Amino acid sequence: MSFPTPIDVWFDFSSPYAYLASTWIEPLAARHGRRVRWHAMLLGATLAAAELRPPVAYPLKGDYMRRDFERSARFEGVPYRPPPRFPIATQNAARIFWWLQAQDDSRAAGWARRALAAYFAEGVQLDEMPALLALAGRCGLDPAQAQAACADPQWKAHLKQVNDQAIAAGIFGAPWIVVDGEPFWGNDRRAHIERWLASPF
């Protein structure tokens, strides 16, 4: 018996659009009998490989995008609070994700959703180790084990491998959602994804 291909979601914990997508992608997938396979990456690595800069690095585009973050969240009824610092380094949050993913897919997915919401709706600075570990504790993780995962060469190397895979796949933004080999970039591709799942071209 064959099962439908999972929907792959590549994301960075510092992507507001990945946060928004994290609130709807799993219910959408479930409606079509699919599951979601999450991939935490470092968007900065993929942008550098593509010789791109983060959009917010450009003053005019950055001002617009900050406005769009808030508007998009408001339109979707999703809590949003502009982070005190943005963007931030997210390698430690990503290493915790992959540590959890090696144990249980659902725990890793839960961490992805919770950490994105913590940063974009609650002001938790994921790049500050005390704040990150406090969040881990609130998520039912052992903070000491989470801290060890952040420093573990195994998870450092694994995240590097994931970044290399993202670069090889041509990923240059987040969320990057792949359905049956078809890539969709951005939270605003929701309607396209829904249509593709309903009637693949």
C-alpha positions as CSV (number, residue, x, y, z in Angstrom):
1,M,0.0,0.0,0.0
2,S,1.5,3.4,-1.0
3,F,1.1,6.5,1.0
4,P,0.9,10.1,-0.3
5,T,4.2,11.9,-0.4
6,P,4.8,14.2,2.6
7,I,4.8,17.9,2.2
8,D,8.3,19.2,2.9
9,V,8.5,22.6,4.7
10,W,12.0,24.2,4.8
11,F,12.1,27.1,7.3
12,D,14.3,29.3,9.4
13,F,13.3,30.2,12.9
14,S,13.9,33.9,12.0
15,S,11.4,33.9,9.2
16,P,8.1,35.7,10.0
17,Y,6.5,34.1,6.9
18,A,7.5,30.7,8.1
19,Y,5.8,31.5,11.4
20,L,2.6,32.4,9.6
21,A,2.8,29.2,7.4
22,S,3.4,27.1,10.5
23,T,-0.1,28.0,11.7
24,W,-1.9,26.6,8.6
25,I,0.3,24.1,6.7
26,E,-0.5,21.0,8.9
27,P,-4.3,21.5,8.8
28,L,-4.1,22.0,5.1
29,A,-2.0,18.9,4.6
30,A,-4.3,16.8,6.8
31,R,-7.3,17.8,4.7
32,H,-5.6,16.2,1.7
33,G,-4.4,13.2,3.5
34,R,-0.8,14.4,3.7
35,R,1.7,14.8,6.5
36,V,4.2,17.5,6.9
37,R,8.0,16.9,7.0
38,W,9.8,19.9,8.6
39,H,13.4,21.0,7.8
40,A,15.0,23.6,9.9
41,M,17.8,25.4,8.0
42,L,19.7,28.6,8.1
43,L,18.3,31.0,5.5
44,G,21.5,33.1,5.7
45,A,23.5,30.2,4.3
46,T,21.2,29.7,1.3
47,L,21.0,33.4,0.6
48,A,24.8,33.7,0.6
49,A,25.1,30.8,-1.8
50,A,22.6,32.5,-4.1
51,E,24.5,35.8,-3.8
52,L,21.5,37.4,-2.2
53,R,21.0,39.6,0.9
54,P,18.0,39.4,3.3
55,P,15.2,41.6,2.0
56,V,15.1,43.6,5.2
57,A,18.8,44.6,4.5
58,Y,17.5,47.1,1.9
59,P,15.9,50.1,3.6
60,L,12.9,50.6,1.3
61,K,12.1,46.9,1.0
62,G,12.8,46.3,4.7
63,D,10.3,49.0,5.7
64,Y,7.7,47.5,3.4
65,M,8.2,44.0,4.6
66,R,8.0,44.9,8.3
67,R,4.6,46.5,7.5
68,D,3.6,43.4,5.5
69,F,4.6,41.1,8.4
70,E,2.1,42.8,10.7
71,R,-0.6,43.1,8.0
72,S,-0.3,39.5,7.0
73,A,-0.6,38.3,10.6
74,R,-3.6,40.6,11.2
75,F,-5.4,39.4,8.1
76,E,-4.9,35.7,9.1
77,G,-5.8,36.3,12.7
78,V,-2.5,35.2,14.0
79,P,-0.8,36.8,17.0
80,Y,2.2,38.9,16.1
81,R,4.6,41.1,18.0
82,P,7.6,42.6,16.2
83,P,10.6,41.0,17.8
84,P,13.0,43.3,19.7
85,R,15.8,42.3,17.3
86,F,15.3,41.0,13.8
87,P,16.6,39.0,12.1
88,I,18.6,36.8,14.5
89,A,21.0,33.9,14.4
90,T,18.9,30.7,14.8
91,Q,21.5,27.9,14.7
92,N,20.8,26.8,18.3
93,A,17.1,26.6,17.8
94,A,17.7,24.6,14.7
95,R,20.1,22.2,16.4
96,I,17.5,21.5,19.1
97,F,15.0,20.8,16.3
98,W,17.3,18.2,14.7
99,W,18.1,16.7,18.0
100,L,14.4,16.2,18.7
101,Q,13.7,15.0,15.1
102,A,16.1,12.2,15.6
103,Q,13.9,11.0,18.5
104,D,10.4,11.8,17.4
105,D,9.1,13.7,14.3
106,S,6.1,15.1,16.2
107,R,8.2,16.5,19.0
108,A,10.4,18.3,16.5
109,A,7.4,19.7,14.7
110,G,6.0,20.8,18.0
111,W,9.2,22.6,18.8
112,A,9.2,24.3,15.4
113,R,5.7,25.7,15.8
114,R,6.3,26.7,19.5
115,A,9.7,28.4,18.9
116,L,8.4,30.3,15.9
117,A,5.4,31.5,17.9
118,A,7.6,32.4,20.9
119,Y,9.9,34.6,18.8
120,F,7.2,36.3,16.7
121,A,4.3,36.5,19.2
122,E,5.9,36.6,22.6
123,G,9.2,38.4,22.2
124,V,11.4,35.4,23.1
125,Q,14.9,36.1,21.7
126,L,15.9,32.6,20.4
127,D,19.5,33.7,19.9
128,E,19.9,34.2,23.7
129,M,20.8,30.9,25.3
130,P,19.0,31.6,28.7
131,A,15.8,32.6,26.8
132,L,16.1,29.6,24.5
133,L,16.6,27.1,27.3
134,A,13.8,28.6,29.3
135,L,11.5,28.0,26.3
136,A,12.8,24.5,26.0
137,G,11.8,23.9,29.7
138,R,8.3,25.3,29.0
139,C,8.1,22.9,26.1
140,G,8.8,19.9,28.4
141,L,12.4,19.5,27.3
142,D,15.3,19.1,29.7
143,P,17.2,22.4,29.4
144,A,20.5,20.8,30.1
145,Q,20.0,18.2,27.4
146,A,18.9,21.0,25.0
147,Q,22.0,23.0,25.8
148,A,24.1,19.9,25.2
149,A,22.5,19.4,21.8
150,C,23.3,23.0,20.8
151,A,27.0,22.3,21.5
152,D,27.1,18.8,20.2
153,P,29.3,18.4,17.0
154,Q,26.9,15.9,15.7
155,W,24.0,18.4,15.4
156,K,26.4,21.2,14.2
157,A,27.5,18.9,11.4
158,H,23.9,17.8,10.7
159,L,22.7,21.3,10.4
160,K,25.6,22.1,8.0
161,Q,24.5,19.1,5.9
162,V,20.9,20.3,5.8
163,N,22.0,23.7,4.7
164,D,24.1,22.1,2.0
165,Q,21.0,20.1,0.9
166,A,18.9,23.3,0.8
167,I,21.6,25.1,-1.3
168,A,21.8,22.1,-3.7
169,A,18.0,22.2,-4.0
170,G,18.1,25.9,-5.0
171,I,16.2,27.1,-2.0
172,F,16.5,30.9,-1.5
173,G,13.6,31.8,0.8
174,A,11.4,30.6,3.6
175,P,9.1,29.0,4.0
176,W,10.0,26.8,1.0
177,I,7.2,24.3,0.6
178,V,7.6,21.3,-1.7
179,V,4.6,19.3,-2.8
180,D,5.3,16.3,-5.1
181,G,8.5,17.9,-6.2
182,E,6.9,21.2,-7.0
183,P,8.3,24.2,-5.0
184,F,6.2,27.0,-3.5
185,W,8.0,30.0,-1.9
186,G,6.3,32.0,0.7
187,N,3.3,32.1,3.0
188,D,1.3,33.7,0.2
189,R,1.4,30.6,-1.9
190,R,-1.3,29.0,0.3
191,A,-4.0,29.1,-2.3
192,H,-1.6,27.6,-5.0
193,I,-0.7,24.8,-2.7
194,E,-4.3,24.1,-1.9
195,R,-5.1,24.0,-5.6
196,W,-2.2,21.8,-6.4
197,L,-3.2,19.3,-3.7
198,A,-6.8,19.2,-4.9
199,S,-5.9,18.8,-8.6
200,P,-2.2,18.4,-9.4
201,F,-1.2,19.8,-12.8
